[in-house]
């Protein structure tokens, strides 16, 4: 192997090419394939183009790839420096979703900004920026307490939209970052014991959330109303059997299963690829999260450790919640399946997070291997 090839290989390996990017690329490929399969009939009937959502997903790969590149290449020291402005920008954009004429309401929730037909869900970036800011503030000395106080504003805006699901995902990320910050366990679990009842109260405070909880307990009590979506998800997964009906063979996507290419795309995968296909998807996610967990244990820098813990927790929580909803193990939430579901903001934000994690991986890799020939900058 020549010196040039060795350097190239080392750089690919340093950035988590095999452990991080291979699983991500596999999930993206599954996503593109099943976004087309799940949406083709709906898109053809409503918009006259069966490839519409698949083409959109493919187009989102471009800004997503750019976001991943920036996350991997811009030094982490700059992200630390920009953490507060990035959070304020994300917070402001998320707040704009509540402004009539700017925010776009879909299914009763104002979570999107629409500009010339292009929709963006800024809360996806707010979650990352909040974890980034918390990691920066707690890893620097002295800690600027007034900046810490602005982070809870994010929860107020998310609950106002309303977006209880994203609030829970953000909470998971912040709690993970705090845990790996190293606060005494008695304070951490003591605070958690006070927080959980509050989350429970919020879960039943709004009528629509209470209805979802009641439906979760017995979806068959209202099979043509509140329980319709989850029942159709049951039917899709159950009818897939061991090997599924084959690509494109789903019956539930034919206007039976709402949000088939977004929140419930896993149900379509289960129907078309069966138990075997679902197992493959779960194993790929398992490979990715195991690799990121190994990275978390290898990181020594406090900022990087907190950031890794927060991003990993949010990504894993989103995945588990989406899977739990499709399987009827959790109440319905409007959360997409990372890297697979249709949606530009989610895809771009997750790829940006993977870029950040790849850079952290590169720094840990170089430290462990004594400074391999790569163009990764230290800080």
Order of alpha helices (4+ residues) and beta strands (2+ residues): alpha-alpha-alpha-alpha-beta-beta-beta-alpha-alpha-alpha-alpha-alpha-alpha-alpha-alpha-alpha-alpha
